[in-house]
């Protein structure tokens, strides 16, 4: 039977309630040479993740793919971090965290609102101990509102904000976006929000709290549809890769690879016509404006489809790209991994893990001139750096041994 924590949740419930957005923030900051630490809890040979966060995040629970019993997602998301294992249900564990809070620049937690307060580390308590603290709370629905007590998951938020309803083939069923855009965008928003708060502290000397939710980020991603509905009371229509408001904006099959064309304005439409030598399209005044192209989509779309179908992707791109037309072949992940631009930008990195071998992952997209991204640490084991971190916050060897014996911390 699973043990339950002080809030009545089993370790599994704690783990599955978490989402990837805080991991995205912590990975971003850890790569950029900011201190990063994973907070964990381990007992009876198992590892159970607690979700208080100090300038970093917890290890995520197991996520596929599995490599020799290890989660590749965990290895990818937790590089450049240190691992601390502590049990907040114990007085010693709470003292460890409070010492960290007193020294921290940023404290991040991703509990359902109210849980961190019950554990004794709410905003009021922590800010009283450290007035300069930036306290980031990430949750599914935010600290206020009728849904604040609900757990949040990327695909559920996609559904709730209208993204799934707006996505999918013409006449087909609604589709989830093929990655986790809300999770990852929330991670980036957290990094930005914390950076703004640190800048504010530089000017005022005071910390503040960041209240960030997946729901709010999801709503932000739907910005243009929200504005459109406000003006026209029109819901999005599922259009496959196309768009009901702009044309041509879609994938067109060719003799080889499909090609995506982004004719998002009238100048781009003229570029497309000239690059493809289709003066007949250019001369037809019905198609001169986006409004006209949308209105006469039924007549124009088959003509564009036929033109693209008669050529290879390579032939079309050789004309469109030099002309400045926004477009791309539709590639698989296996294709982009071998792309020369991917290699030139260092967009994929490889870390060798003993007993597992090389593990590839996406590199940090932020490239700072004075803080280049390097892999200085592999993803830590459970409690790998517990003793090291305890010494940094003033515990001596005797005190550390006492914490270990009391099972307030785990030291492998």
TIGUVEX-991760 format. One line per field, with one value per residue (C-alpha): residue number from 1; x, y, z; residue in one letter. Coordinates in steps of 0.2 Angstrom, whole numbers, plus 5000, padded with zeros to 4 digits. Example, Ala and Ser with C-alpha at 12.3 -4.5 7.8 and 13.67 -1.06 7.14 Angstrom:
BEGIN
num = c(1/2)
xx = c(5062/5068)
yy = c(4978/4995)
zz = c(5039/5036)
residuo = c(A/S)
//
This chain:
BEGIN
num = c(1/2/3/4/5/6/7/8/9/10/11/12/13/14/15/16/17/18/19/20/21/22/23/24/25/26/27/28/29/30/31/32/33/34/35/36/37/38/39/40/41/42/43/44/45/46/47/48/49/50/51/52/53/54/55/56/57/58/59/60/61/62/63/64/65/66/67/68/69/70/71/72/73/74/75/76/77/78/79/80/81/82/83/84/85/86/87/88/89/90/91/92/93/94/95/96/97/98/99/100/101/102/103/104/105/106/107/108/109/110/111/112/113/114/115/116/117/118/119/120/121/122/123/124/125/126/127/128/129/130/131/132/133/134/135/136/137/138/139/140/141/142/143/144/145/146/147/148/149/150/151/152/153/154/155/156/157/158/159/160/161/162/163/164/165/166/167/168/169/170/171/172/173/174/175/176/177/178/179/180/181/182/183/184/185/186/187/188/189/190/191/192/193/194/195/196/197/198/199/200/201/202/203/204/205/206/207/208/209/210/211/212/213/214/215/216/217/218/219/220/221/222/223/224/225/226/227/228/229/230/231/232/233/234/235/236/237/238/239/240/241/242/243/244/245/246/247/248/249/250/251/252/253/254/255/256/257/258/259/260/261/262/263/264/265/266/267/268/269/270/271/272/273/274/275/276/277/278/279/280/281/282/283/284/285/286/287/288/289/290/291/292/293/294/295/296/297/298/299/300/301/302/303/304/305/306/307/308/309/310/311/312/313/314/315/316/317/318/319/320/321/322/323/324/325/326/327/328/329/330/331/332/333/334/335/336/337/338/339/340/341/342/343/344/345/346/347/348/349/350/351/352/353/354/355/356/357/358/359/360/361/362/363/364/365/366/367/368/369/370/371/372/373/374/375/376/377/378/379/380/381/382/383/384/385/386/387/388/389/390/391/392/393/394/395/396/397/398/399/400/401/402/403/404/405/406/407/408/409/410/411/412)
xx = c(5000/5007/5011/5002/5010/5004/4991/4983/4991/5000/5017/5010/4996/5009/5019/5005/4998/5014/5016/5031/5031/5041/5054/5055/5060/5072/5081/5082/5090/5101/5108/5113/5124/5111/5111/5098/5093/5080/5071/5066/5060/5065/5062/5061/5071/5058/5059/5044/5045/5040/5036/5044/5056/5072/5078/5074/5062/5059/5063/5048/5040/5044/5040/5043/5054/5062/5081/5087/5074/5078/5067/5075/5063/5070/5088/5084/5074/5086/5103/5114/5104/5108/5098/5092/5081/5071/5055/5045/5034/5048/5055/5072/5066/5057/5072/5083/5070/5069/5088/5087/5073/5083/5097/5087/5084/5070/5058/5046/5032/5019/5007/4988/4985/4984/4995/5011/5003/4998/5016/5022/5030/5017/5021/5018/5030/5044/5043/5044/5060/5067/5060/5070/5063/5055/5041/5034/5018/5014/4997/4984/4971/4980/4979/4961/4945/4932/4944/4959/4958/4958/4974/4980/4986/4992/4980/4965/4969/4971/4953/4947/4953/4947/4963/4958/4941/4950/4963/4960/4955/4941/4925/4935/4936/4945/4964/4976/4992/5006/5017/5014/5013/5005/5017/5032/5025/5022/5040/5046/5033/5039/5057/5052/5041/5055/5067/5056/5053/5072/5074/5061/5070/5086/5077/5067/5076/5060/5054/5037/5026/5023/5006/5006/4994/4993/4975/4981/4995/4983/4971/4986/4990/4972/4974/4969/4954/4948/4950/4941/4927/4925/4924/4914/4906/4914/4922/4937/4933/4944/4954/4968/4984/4974/4965/4948/4954/4969/4972/4984/4990/4991/5001/5001/5006/5019/5027/5039/5037/5022/5026/5018/5015/5011/5003/4998/4996/4994/5013/5016/5003/5011/5028/5020/5012/5028/5040/5029/5026/5007/5003/4985/4982/4990/4980/4963/4956/4946/4962/4970/4966/4966/4947/4944/4955/4945/4929/4934/4944/4933/4939/4957/4962/4961/4972/4986/4984/4986/5001/5010/5005/5013/5030/5042/5045/5063/5058/5045/5057/5071/5059/5050/5064/5075/5060/5057/5041/5038/5037/5045/5045/5036/5049/5049/5059/5072/5074/5077/5089/5101/5097/5113/5106/5101/5119/5126/5115/5119/5100/5103/5115/5121/5125/5133/5126/5136/5128/5115/5125/5122/5106/5101/5090/5085/5097/5093/5086/5093/5110/5119/5136/5143/5134/5135/5125/5136/5132/5141/5131/5121/5104/5106/5102/5090/5098/5115/5120/5110/5126/5134/5120/5117/5135/5132/5118/5128/5124/5140/5143/5136/5120/5119/5121/5107/5095/5099/5096/5079/5075/5073/5084/5091/5109/5114)
yy = c(5000/5017/5029/5046/5063/5076/5082/5065/5061/5046/5048/5043/5056/5069/5064/5063/5079/5088/5094/5098/5117/5119/5107/5118/5133/5124/5116/5133/5141/5127/5127/5145/5142/5147/5136/5122/5109/5095/5092/5073/5062/5044/5030/5011/5009/5019/5037/5048/5066/5080/5096/5110/5118/5129/5137/5122/5107/5089/5075/5070/5053/5040/5045/5035/5031/5018/5015/5000/5004/5023/5037/5046/5061/5062/5062/5075/5087/5087/5090/5103/5101/5094/5081/5084/5071/5077/5073/5088/5078/5078/5093/5090/5090/5107/5114/5110/5118/5133/5136/5135/5147/5160/5159/5157/5170/5160/5147/5138/5127/5118/5111/5113/5130/5128/5113/5122/5133/5117/5111/5127/5135/5147/5164/5174/5162/5162/5180/5184/5174/5181/5197/5197/5180/5178/5165/5157/5147/5137/5128/5122/5136/5149/5154/5162/5158/5144/5131/5135/5118/5108/5099/5105/5094/5101/5091/5095/5113/5112/5106/5119/5134/5129/5123/5105/5111/5122/5108/5094/5089/5097/5088/5077/5075/5088/5084/5087/5096/5084/5090/5099/5117/5124/5115/5121/5139/5139/5135/5149/5161/5156/5160/5177/5181/5177/5187/5202/5199/5199/5215/5223/5217/5225/5241/5240/5227/5218/5201/5196/5182/5175/5167/5157/5145/5133/5140/5158/5153/5142/5157/5168/5155/5157/5176/5179/5168/5177/5194/5187/5180/5197/5206/5193/5181/5167/5151/5143/5131/5115/5117/5104/5114/5128/5143/5150/5168/5168/5160/5152/5145/5127/5111/5106/5089/5088/5073/5071/5080/5091/5109/5122/5139/5154/5167/5177/5194/5201/5205/5187/5182/5192/5184/5167/5171/5178/5165/5151/5160/5161/5178/5172/5171/5188/5196/5189/5203/5191/5185/5202/5203/5190/5194/5190/5174/5168/5172/5163/5149/5135/5141/5146/5131/5117/5127/5129/5110/5105/5116/5109/5091/5093/5097/5091/5099/5103/5112/5122/5127/5132/5145/5150/5152/5164/5174/5177/5167/5159/5141/5124/5106/5095/5085/5071/5072/5060/5072/5088/5078/5077/5095/5105/5120/5109/5104/5122/5129/5115/5112/5094/5089/5072/5067/5050/5041/5026/5010/5018/5026/5043/5051/5065/5080/5097/5110/5126/5139/5154/5158/5171/5178/5177/5161/5148/5132/5118/5101/5102/5089/5073/5071/5067/5051/5052/5062/5062/5079/5079/5080/5093/5105/5102/5108/5123/5129/5126/5108/5100/5081/5076/5086/5078/5061/5065/5070/5054/5043/5052/5049/5068/5067/5053/5051/5036)
zz = c(5000/4996/5010/5009/5013/5025/5013/5011/4993/4989/4981/4964/4966/4970/4955/4942/4947/4942/4924/4914/4914/4930/4923/4907/4918/4929/4914/4905/4921/4925/4907/4909/4924/4937/4953/4951/4963/4963/4979/4981/4995/4997/5009/5010/4994/4984/4977/4979/4973/4984/4974/4983/4972/4976/4960/4951/4951/4956/4945/4935/4937/4925/4907/4891/4882/4894/4892/4902/4915/4916/4910/4895/4899/4916/4910/4897/4908/4924/4917/4926/4942/4959/4969/4987/4996/5010/5020/5024/5036/5048/5059/5052/5034/5037/5045/5030/5018/5029/5029/5010/5009/5019/5007/4991/4977/4970/4977/4965/4970/4959/4972/4970/4979/4998/4999/5001/5015/5025/5023/5032/5017/5010/5003/5019/5029/5017/5012/5031/5032/5017/5011/4995/4990/4973/4976/4960/4961/4946/4946/4934/4936/4947/4965/4964/4955/4956/4947/4958/4968/4952/4946/4928/4914/4897/4886/4898/4897/4878/4878/4890/4882/4864/4857/4854/4847/4834/4829/4817/4800/4790/4795/4807/4826/4837/4839/4853/4847/4845/4859/4875/4870/4886/4898/4888/4886/4905/4908/4897/4905/4922/4917/4910/4925/4938/4927/4928/4947/4949/4939/4950/4966/4959/4959/4975/4986/4988/4982/4976/4972/4954/4951/4935/4929/4914/4911/4909/4897/4887/4885/4880/4866/4860/4859/4840/4842/4857/4848/4833/4843/4853/4836/4826/4838/4827/4834/4826/4812/4811/4795/4796/4793/4785/4793/4791/4791/4780/4763/4757/4774/4773/4768/4750/4744/4730/4721/4735/4752/4757/4758/4770/4763/4774/4763/4778/4769/4752/4748/4752/4740/4726/4730/4728/4712/4704/4711/4703/4687/4690/4683/4680/4699/4701/4687/4695/4705/4715/4723/4726/4744/4758/4760/4742/4743/4758/4749/4733/4742/4733/4716/4720/4732/4718/4707/4720/4724/4706/4704/4719/4715/4698/4705/4718/4735/4730/4713/4723/4737/4725/4719/4734/4747/4737/4733/4752/4753/4770/4767/4772/4767/4780/4789/4802/4818/4810/4796/4806/4817/4802/4796/4793/4801/4817/4818/4815/4829/4841/4843/4848/4862/4867/4885/4888/4903/4911/4908/4896/4882/4873/4876/4864/4869/4862/4867/4877/4864/4874/4868/4879/4874/4892/4897/4884/4887/4893/4901/4918/4927/4921/4929/4947/4957/4971/4985/4976/4982/4999/5010/4999/5000/5018/5022/5011/5022/5038/5044/5051/5049/5065/5061/5044/5052/5064/5049/5040/5055/5058/5040/5037/5022/5011/5008/4996)
residuo = c(X/X/X/X/X/X/X/X/X/X/X/X/X/X/X/X/X/X/X/X/X/X/X/X/X/X/X/X/X/X/X/X/X/X/X/X/X/X/X/X/X/X/X/X/X/X/X/X/X/X/X/X/X/X/X/X/X/X/X/X/X/X/X/X/X/X/X/X/X/X/X/X/X/X/X/X/X/X/X/X/X/X/X/X/X/X/X/X/X/X/X/X/X/X/X/X/X/X/X/X/X/X/X/X/X/X/X/X/X/X/X/X/X/X/X/X/X/X/X/X/X/X/X/X/X/X/X/X/X/X/X/X/X/X/X/X/X/X/X/X/X/X/X/X/X/X/X/X/X/X/X/X/X/X/X/X/X/X/X/X/X/X/X/X/X/X/X/X/X/X/X/X/X/X/X/X/X/X/X/X/X/X/X/X/X/X/X/X/X/X/X/X/X/X/X/X/X/X/X/X/X/X/X/X/X/X/X/X/X/X/X/X/X/X/X/X/X/X/X/X/X/X/X/X/X/X/X/X/X/X/X/X/X/X/X/X/X/X/X/X/X/X/X/X/X/X/X/X/X/X/X/X/X/X/X/X/X/X/X/X/X/X/X/X/X/X/X/X/X/X/X/X/X/X/X/X/X/X/X/X/X/X/X/X/X/X/X/X/X/X/X/X/X/X/X/X/X/X/X/X/X/X/X/X/X/X/X/X/X/X/X/X/X/X/X/X/X/X/X/X/X/X/X/X/X/X/X/X/X/X/X/X/X/X/X/X/X/X/X/X/X/X/X/X/X/X/X/X/X/X/X/X/X/X/X/X/X/X/X/X/X/X/X/X/X/X/X/X/X/X/X/X/X/X/X/X/X/X/X/X/X/X/X/X/X/X/X/X/X/X/X/X/X/X/X/X/X/X/X/X/X/X/X/X/X/X/X/X/X/X/X/X)
//
